[in-house]
Amino acid sequence: MQNQDESERHKIAAPHWTEEQVKRRRQRNLAIAWTLAGLIILFFVVTIVKLGGNVVNRPL
């Protein structure tokens, strides 16, 4: 009987999100995704600029 009481005591209730919280979380996730995509594009462009135009003419 004691084991059953132990398991009941350690249960955690799942959070219940309101519509507003779900909407804000989705907006925040989209903002993070767009920022990450922008940084990836920025790093790619900077890399290409630093390598210069000769990167296409290199021998294979």
Buried (B, 14 or more C-beta within 10 A) or exposed (E): EEEEEEEEEEEEEEEEEEEEEEEEEEEEEEEEEEEEEEEEEEEEEEEEEEEEEEEEEEEE
